[in-house]
Amino acid sequence: MVQKYQSPVRVYKHSFEMVMAAYEKRFPTCPQIPVFVSSEILSEAINDDSSLHVIERSCKLNVDAPRLLKKIAGVEYVYFIQKNTLNWKDRTLLIEAHNETFASRVTVLEKCSYSVHPENEEWTCFEQSASLDIKSFFGFENTVEKIAMKQYTANIKRGKEVIEYYLNELIAEGVTEIPRWVPPEQKVPARPAAPPHDLPLHPAPASRLALNSLAHSSGKEASNTGDASNPDADKLDAEYIERYLGQLTPMQESCLIRLRQWLQETHKGKSEAGEWKAEKIPKDEHILRFLRARDFNLDKAREMLCQSLAWRKQYQVDYILETWRPPGFLQECYAGGWHFHDSDGRPLYILRLGQMDTKGLVKALGEEALLRHVLSINEEGQKRCEENTKIFGRPITSWTCLVDLEGLNMRHLWRPGVKALLRIIEVVEANYPETLGRLLIVRAPRVFPVLWTLVSPFINDNTRQKFLVYSGNNYQGVGGLVDYIDKEIIPDFLGGDCMCTVPEGGLVPKALYQTEEDLENSDHIKLWTETIYQSAHVFKGAPHEIVIEILESSSVITWDFDILKGDLVFNIFHSKRSPQTIKKDPLTSTPGVDNVQLIEKSWVLGVDYSMVESPLVCREGESIQGSHVTRWPGLYILQWKLTGPASCSSNALPRVDDMLASLQVSSHKCKVMYYTEVLASEDFRGSMTSLESCHSGFSQLSGGTTSSSQSQSSSLVSR
C-alpha cells in the first residue's frame, strides 16, 4: 500500500528572497536536522540572465533505524537525489527528490514548492507532498514503513523551526530586505549581490492545511465556497488550522487536506465518484469530525462522510434550522435547552431526561418529528461551536451535554421508546460524529445501569469515553461539576446560583397523541419510511387483526397500544390455519389507516383457531401493555374488536359469550394505536425491558412475566 502525505500551506511572513536566503544557510549541513549528514553537487546549470538556476545533489541521510535492521540491510546511510529548480523571475522554487538507496525495494518521492503568497507579495507560501511505496524489504516492510513515516513527520515539524531560525539569524545580522531579481539591462551598478541560490535536499518544512490563507490571518471569516479562477483560493494554511481547527499532527493535516481536495474534485465533476456528487464542500470542521471518528483512516472517513452527505442532501438536513418548527407543546414538554457554556468554552446543552414523558412525546410527535427535533439540536450545536470559536479565540469543535436523571425509572424503559431512542442514536452517530465533547450524567438512579446496558452497544467507543456519571449527590463539590462547569453557570436545580430556563417537562396530554395519518400532513421529506407505532380503525363487524409467526415455543409476544377513540375488546388467538387477508371495504376504510381481517367467517373457534388469553375490555383513553409467553410455535392472531359500554372486573372475567352478548355498541368506529414485538424467551426472562402499565400512564417492569418461569401470560391496564 502506498503511504501518501500532503501538507497544508505554510505561510512565512517574509519575502520570497529572504526565505530563500534562510533556506540556503542550512547548507552544507544543518545542526538542527541531525539526520541530514552532507550533500554533494552532481550537476548545476544557470541560464544566461541568471533568472533560472537548476541544481542536482546527492544527499546523505543517517536514518534513525534499529541497528539490527541496518545490519540486515547492509547500509549505514541512505542517499537521496534532489533536484531544485529556482526561478527568480517567477519567484518560485520546486524541489523534487527520490531515494537512490534500495530504489528497487522502496520508492520515496517528494515534491516541495516555495512561491509568493497569492494575496501578499511580501509573504511566501510553502507546500509539500510525498509518497512511500515499500515493495519488499527483507520481511521488515511494516517496520520500515513505520520508521520512515515517523522520521519523515518529525522532520516536517522541525522544518518550519529551521527556516524561522535562519530568518531570525539574518535579521540579527542586519539583513531585513533582499532586492528582487531584475533583467540584466535593468540592473543598477550598486545592486548588492544576490544570495547563493543552490538549495539542499531535506524533507522541506511542511505547512498545515489549505489556504483560506490571508482571509484567516487578517481576521476574516473562513470560506468554503472556493474560487474557480484562483486555484489557491480553496487551500488551507497552517495558521488557519491551528486557529480554527486545533493542533493536528502532520499526518492528520495531510488526511484533512487530501480528503478536502477529493471533495473539491468531486464537486467539480473531476473524479469518478459513482452517482454521488457534492452539492457544496462541507466546512473544514465538518470534514475533520469524520476523520477523527475513523481515527484518520482516509478511506473509512471518506466512505462515512459520503454516506452522510448523501443523507443530508436526500433529506434536506442543511435547511433544518430554517424549516423545522416544533409544535408548541414540545417547547413545554421537551425538557432540554442550551445554557451558556462549560469551562472550556464548549456550548452547554442541558437535558432533564428524568422529567420527560418520553412515551408521550413519541406518541404525540411520532419518531419522525422527534428525530427532526434532535437533528435541529445537533445542527444548532455546530453553529454555536463556530460562534464560540470566534468569541474565545481558540478552536471549539464540540459541545457538552449535561443530563439530569432525577426521576428516571422503569417508565422510560418501555420497549417502543427504547427502540425509538436507539434509532435516533444510530442516525446521530452516523451523521454527527465527534460533536459531543463531554457528557455529564448527574443524579443517576439505580435503574441507570439497565438503560446504559441497552444503549451503550449502539454508541461509538470514542463517544463512550466522554461519559462521566455521578450518582446521588456526588456531582457536588470538588471532583464534580465544578471541574467542568464554572460555578456561576451551574443551574439552580442542581444547587447552583444560575437561573436555568430549560423547561421542566411533564406529562404530554393524551389528547395530543397522533396516528400515522395525523402525521402525514408534513411538507418535510420523511427521514424514516416506517413508524414504530401503527394505527387502525375498528368498525362494527370489522375487527382489526394482525398475524405473528412464532418459530419456537416459549417465545414472548409483547404489545403496547392506546385506545384513542371508542371501547374495544382485545383478544389473542392461536391459529391452526394459515389466514388470508380480507380486503378492506373502500367505503368504510380510511386512507393511511389499516383495517385488516384475517379470521374468516367459516372458521370455527376451538377447531380452526383457539383463544390463548381471556378477552380484555379496553376503554377509550387507556394505555395497554402486556405480553404472552407462547406454548406452541405457529401463527398467532392479535385482534381488536368493537365493543360497547359494559364494564368488566380485572379480577373475575365473565364467560366470553355472556360478555359479548351483553355489550351494546356505542360507536360504529374506534381507533387504536399499537406496537408489537416478538422476543426470544432467553431475551425476556428477567429482562428490565418488558411491558407493563402503572397508574401514571407510563410503562414499567412487568412483574408477571419475570417473577415466575411458569407464568404464561401477563396483560395489565392503566386507568
N, C-alpha and C positions, 0 to 999 in steps of 0.2 A: 504494500500500500504506500502511495506517495504522500508524505507529510508536506503540507504547504504552510507558508507564513505570509501574511500581508500586513504591513504596518499602517497605522493611521498617518496623517500628515503631521510632522513635527515642524513647528514654526520657530525659527530663530529671528529675534527682532534686531537683526543686524543685516547689513548689506551683503549681497552675494560675494563681493570681493573680500570683505572681512572674513566671512565664513570660510572661503577658500584658503585664505592665509592661515586661519586657525587649523584647518584640516591638514595643511602642509606641514605644520610644526610637529605633527605626530611622527614624522619620519626622521631617521631610518628605523628607529624603534620607539615604542611608546610604553613608558613605565606603568602607565595607568591600565594598560591591557597586557598583562604578563604573557598570555598565550601567543601574542604576536612577537616572534623572535627576531626576524630580519626579513629583508626583501632585496631582490636583485633585478635590475632593469634588463629586460630581454630585448626590447625594441622601443624606439621613440621617434616620433615624427611631428614636425611643426610646419604648417603651411606658410606661404610667402608673406602674408600680412600678420602672421603670429596670432590670428584670431582662433585657430583650431590647433589643439595640442592633444595628440594621441600617444599614450604610453602603456606598455605592457610589461608586467612584472611577474616574477615568481616569488611567492610569499611563503615563508617558513613559519609553521604554527606548531606549538607544543600543546597537543590536545591533552586535557586532564582526564586520562583514562586509566583504569586499573593496570598495574604493572604486568599482570598475567596476560591481559588482553594485548598489550603492546608486544609482549614476548611472543605470543602466538602469531600475531600479525607480522612480526619481524621488522617493525619500524619504530623509531623513536619520535620522529617528526612527520607532520603531514604538510604537503605542498599544494598550494593553490595557484592558479593562473588568473591574474586580474588584468582587465583591460579598462582603462579610463579614457573617456572622450570628453575633453573640456572645451566648450565653445564659449569664448569670451564675448563674442559678438551677441549671441543669443542669451548669454549668461546662464548656461546650463552645464551640468556635469552628469554624465552617465557612467556608472560603474557596473561592469559585468564580470562575474567571477565564476570559476568552476574548479573542482578538485582535479588534481593530477595524480595524486596517490590513490591507489585502489579504484581507478576510474572504471575498470571492468566490473567491479563488485558493488560500488556505491556511486551514485550520481548526485552531486550537490550543485545546484545552480542558484545564483543570487544576482539580483539587479537592484541597484540603488540609484537614486537621482536627487540632485540638488537643482532647484530652479527658483526664479523670482516669484514672490507671492503675487497672485493674480490681482489683488486689490491694494497692494502697497509695495512699490518697487524698492523700498528700502529694507524690506524683510525677505527672508529666504526660507523656502519650504524644502523639506526632506521626506522622501518616501522610500520604502524598502519592501522587497518581496523575495521569497526564497522557496526552494523545494528540495526535499530529501527523498531519494528513492534507493533503498537498500535491496539489491537483488540477492546477494549471498555474502556472508561474512563468517565463514568457519563455524557456522552454527550459533553465532552470537548476534543474530540480526536484531532481536528485540533490545538487547543490552546496548548495542551500538546506537540504535535509534534513540533510546532514552538519553544516553550520554551526549549525543550530538545536539539534540533539541535543548537539553538543559544548558549546555555550554553556549549554544547559539543565543538563546533568550537572555542569558546572563550578560553576554557581550553587547546585546542590543540595549539593555538597560544602562550599561556602562558607557555606551557610545555617546549619548547626549551629554553626559557629565564631562567626557573628554573634550568635546567641542566647546562647551561652556568654559572649561578650564583654560583652554588656549585662547579663547576670545578675551577672557579677563587678563590673561598674561599680556596679550597685545596691547590692551588698553592701559595696563600698568606701565608698559614700555613707551606710552605716548602715542601709539598708533590707534587713532579713532576713526580714520577715514582713508580709504584707498581709492584712487581715481579709477574710473571705468576705462575699459579698452576703447580706443578710438582708431579709425583707419590711419595708416601711416602719414598720408598727406595732411591730416588734421592735427598731428602731434605737435606740441609746443616744445621748444628746446629744454625748458626747465622741468618737463614732466618727470616725476620720480619713477625709478624702475619698478616695474610690476613685480609682485612677489613670485617666487617659484610656483609653477603650476603643476608639477607632477604629483600624483596622488597615490597613496598606498592602498593595499588591499587589507581591509579589516572589515568584518561584518559591520557596515556603516550604521550610525545611530538610527534607531527606529522611532518613528513618531507613533501617535496612537490612533485616533480614528479619522473619519473623513472630514473634509474641510467645509463645515458650515462656518469656516475659519474666522475671518475678520469680523463677521457678524456677531460671533460669540465673544471674541476678545474685546470688542468695543461695546459690549453690553446689550446688543440687540437680541431679540428672541430668536431661537433656533427655527429653521425652516426645513421641512422635509419634502417640499414640493419639487425642488430641483429646477434647473435651467438648461434646456436642451442646447442652447447656444454656447454654454460655458461648461466644458467637461469637468471643471474643478468645483462647480457650484454644489455638487452633491457629496463632496468629500468632507470627512470629519477630521478635525485636528486634535492633537494630544491635549492641548489646554482645554478645549471644549469638553472632551471626555472626562477629564478629571473634575471639571467644574460642575457638569450636569449629570454625569453617569457614575462617577465614583472611581476608585482605584481599581484598575484591571491589570492583570499580568500581560506581557507582550502577546502570548498565545491567545488569551481571551480577547484582547483587542483585535487580533488577526481574525478570529472567528466572527466577531461582530462585523468587521469590515467586509469580509468575504460574503457573509450572508446578506448583508445590505446591498452589496454590488449585484449579487444574484437576483435580488428582488427588483433592483433598478433595471436590469437587463430584461427580466420577465415583464415588467411594467411597460417597457418599450417594445416588447414583442421580439426580443433578440434571442431568447432561449427556448429550448424545447421543454415546455412545462406542461405538456398534456393539454387538457381543456381549460385548466385553471389559469387565470391571468389577473394580476392585482389591479384593483381599481385605483389605488393610490398606495404609495410606500408608507408602511406604518412608521410611527415615531421610533427613534432610536431606543428609548426606554422600553418600548413595547417589544422590540426585537430582542433586546438584552434579557428580558424576563424569560423568554422561551429558551434562550441559550443556557441560562442558569438552571432552568428546570430540567434540562438534559445534560447537565454537567459539562457544557460546552462541546458536546458531541455534535458536530456541524450537521451531519446527515439526519440525525434524530430530531434535532431542533428545527431543521428546515421542514421536515415532514409534519411535525406537530404544528408549526406556525402556519403552514399552507392549509392544513385542515381547519385551523381556527379562522384564518382569513376567509376561506370559502364559506364557513358557517356564518361569519359576520355579514358577508355580502348577501347570502341567501335570506337571512332573517332581518336584514337592515339594522343590525345592532349598533352601527355607528351613529344612528339617529335616535337612539332610545331615550336619551335625556330630553330631546325636543318633543318626542311623540308620546311618551308614557305619561299618562295622567292617572295616578292612583285614585281609586274610589275614596269618597270622604270618610267612610268608616275605617278604612285602612290606616288613616292618619291617627286615629284614636286607639285602634286595637293592635296595631303592629308596634310592639314596644322596642323600637330601635331608632337611633338617630346619631348624628355627628355631634361631637362635643370637644371642641378645641383640639389639642394635640398632646402627644406624650413628651417625655423629657428629651427625646432625640429629634423632635420636630415632626414626627410622623402624624398624619391626621388620625384622630381617635374616634372610633365608632363604638357606641355602647349598645348592647343588646340585652334586654331583660327577659331572657328566654323563659325563665320560670313563671313569669307573669302573663305569658301569651297563651291564648286559646288557639293552639296550633291546629287542632281538629276543626274548630270553627272557621279559621282562616282558609284552610284547604277547601272546605265545603262551600264557603261563601265566595271565594275568589276563583277557585279552580287552580290546578297546578300551573296552567299557562300563565295566568296573571301573577301568581306568587313567584314563579321563576322570573318573569319580566321585572318584577319589583326588586328581586335580589340582584339581577343584572344591572339595573339602574344604580343600585348602591355601589356595585363594583366600578361602574363607569365613573360615578361621582368621586369615588376614592382615588382613581387615577388622576382625575382632574385636580383634586385637592393636593395630590403629591407634587404635581407640576407647580402649583401656586406656592407651596411651602418651600420648594427648591429655590424659588426666586426670593422668598421672604427671608429664609435663613442663610442663603448664600452657600449652601452645600447640597450635594445630591440627596434627594429624598425620593425613593422609588417604591416605597411600600407603606402600608398603613397598619395601625394597631387596632385590634378589636378587644374590647372588654366585655365579657359575657357574665352576667349575673344570673346564677342558677337558683336563687332563693325561690322556693315554690315549685321547683321541678319535682315531679313524682311520676307514678306509673301512667298517669293520664296522657303524658306526652309520648308514650311508647306504644300507642296502638298502631297496628301494622300498616294501614294505609298511610298514616302520617310519616312513619319511618321510611316507607318506600318513596314517598314524595321527597323527603329530605335527602335520601341517597341519590335520587335522580338529579336534584339540584346540585349536590356536591360534585357529581360526575361532570356536569356541564361547566361548573365554575373551575374545577381542577384542569379541565381540558383547554379552557379559553382564557383564564386569568391566573396563570402560574406566577409564583413569586411576587404576588401583590400583597400578600399578608406578611408583614414584618414580625408581628408578635401577637399571640392570642393569650390573653389573661382571663382565666376562668376563676371566678370567686364564688364563695358560699356553695361549693359543690356538695350536694346531699349524698346520702348513702346509695341512692339509685344511680348516681352518675356513672360508676363503673359499667353498669349494664348498657347505658346509652353509648358509652365510649367503645364497648365491645362491638356494638352494632355498626358504628360509623367509621371507626379507625381503619378498617381494611380498605376503605374507599378513599382514604386521604394519603397523598403523596408523602414519602418518607421525609423529604426536606421540609414539608409543611408541618408534619407531626413534631419535629424537633423544635418548633417555635411555640409549642403549647406549654403554658405554665398553669398549674392547677392548685388552688387554695381551698381547703375545706374549712368549714366553720368560720372563725374569725382570724384565721392565720394570715389573711391578707393585710391586716393592720400592723403598723409598726415597721421596724427595721426588717428587711428581707421580704417585705410585702409590696404593695402597690407603689409606695414611695420610691422604690428603686427604679421604677419605670415611668411614673407619672408624677409631675410636680404636685406638691401637697395642696397648693391653692387651686388645682384643677380637679382633684378627686371629688366625685359627685357627692351631694349631700346624703343620698340614700345609702351611701357606703361609709358614712361617718365623716365625709369631707366638708369643706366650707363652701364649695361651689354649687350654686343652684343649677340643677340639671333639668332641661326642658324636654328630655326624652319621654314620650308617652308611657304611662304605667301599664298599658294593656288592658285586659279584661275580657269577659265573655263576648263572643260575637252572637247577636240575636239570631235565632233560628229562622226568623222571617227573612233573613238575608241569604240563606242557603240557595244556591243556584244549580240547576241541572245543565247538561250539555247544550240544550237548545237556548237556554238563557244566556250562555256564554258565547254563543255563535255570533252575536251582534258586535263584532270587533273588526276594525279596519286593519288590524295587525296581521302580518303573515304568521301562521302558527309555528311556534317553536317546538311544540310537541304535537304529534299527529294523533295521539291517543291519550285518554284520561284515565286516572286511577278509578274514579267513581263513574259508574254507568247510571243511566236513569231509564225508567219505563213508565208507561201508563197502563193501568189495570182497569179493564172495562167490565161491566156486568156481563157475565157469561164468557169473558175472555181473559183468563188469568195470564200473568206473565211468568214464563218458565225458562230456566237455563239448565243445560246438562253439563255434568262434570264427570270426566272419566277417571276412575281410580284404578291404578295398576297393582297396588299392593294393599293388602288388608292392614288395618291399624294406621292408615294414613288419616290426616286430620283435615276436614273441610272447615274453613273459617269464613265468617261473614260479618259484615258491618253495613247496616242500612238505616236510612232515615225515612219516615213517613211524612212527606211534605203536604199531602192532601188526602183526606178520607181515612177510613179504617180498613185494615186488611187482616187476613189470616195467612200466616207463613207456615209452609209445610216443606218437609224434605222426604223424598221417596227414593227407594232403590228399584231400578227398572230391570226386568228380565228381557225386555225387548229393546231394540235399537229404535229410538224415536225419530220420526221425520218431522222437520219443521213445517208447521202450518202457516201459510202465508197470511199476512195481516190484511184486514179489510180496509181498503183505501178510504172508505167513508168514515171509519172510526179511528184510524191511526193518525198520529201527529208527526209531522216531519221532524226528523232528528231524535225522535223518542221511540225506543223499541217496544213492541208488544209481541212476544213470541210464544206460541203454544206448541207443546211437544206431546202431551198426553192425549192420545186420540180418544174419541167418544166410545169407540169399540173396546177399549182396554177395560179389563176387569180388575178392580182393586183386590189384592190378595192372590191374584193369578198372574197377571201381566206385570204388575208392579206392587210394591208393598211400602207401607208407611214406616219410617225408621225413627221419627220424632213425633211427639204429641203436637198437634196444631197449636200455634202461638198466635193469640189475638193481639194485634198491634194497633195502637191508636194514633191519630193524627198528631204530629209533633214529636213522637217518640223516636229515640235512637236505640237501635237494637244491635247488640254484638253477641256472638256466640260461636260455638264450634261443635263439630260432631266427629267422633272417632269411628271410622268405618269398620264394620265387622268383615265385610267381604269386598273383593275387587269387583269392578263392573261399572255400570252407569248409574249416577245419582242425579236426581232432578230436584232443583230448588224451585219452589212455587210461591208466588204472591197472588192471593185470590181475594176478590172483593167481598167485604162483609158489611155488617151493619152495626148498630149502636149497642148490642148486647155486651155485657161485661163478663169477665171470667177471672177467677182466682188463680194466682200463680201457683198456689199450693195444691189445689184439687181441681183438675180439669175434667169437665163432663165428657161423656162419650161423644165422639166426633159427629155422629149422625144427629144426636139430640141438639148439639150446639149449633150446627149449621142450620138445622131446621128452624131453630128459634130466632135466627138473625133476620132482621128486616133491613133491606138495603137502603141506606140513607143517601147515597150518591151513586151516580152512574159512571163516574170516572175518578180514579185515585192515582196518585203519583208517588213513586218510590225512587230513592237514590241509593245505590248499593255498590258493594265491593266484595269480591270473594277471592279466596286463595286456598291452595292445597299445600299442606306441609307434610313432609315425611315424619313419621312418628318420632324418630330419634331427634329431629329438629324441634319438636314441640314439647315433649315431656319435660317438665321443669323449666321451660323457656320463660323468660321475662317479657315476651312479646306477644303472648296470647291475648285474646279479646274478651273483654267483659265491660259492662257499663256500671257506673255508680250513679248516685243521685245528682251529682254535679253535672251530669251530661257528658263527662269525659270518659275515655276508655281506660280501663285498669286491668291489672293482672287477673286472669281467670283462675280462681282457686279450684273451680270444679273440674278443670282439665289437667291440673298439675299436682293436685294433692293425692290422687289415687290412681294407680295404674289400671284399676279395674273400672274406672268411670268411663262410660261410653259416650256421653254427650253432655253439653252444657249450653244453655241458652237463657240469657237474662235480659231484662228490660230496664231502662232508666225511665223514671216517671218525672 
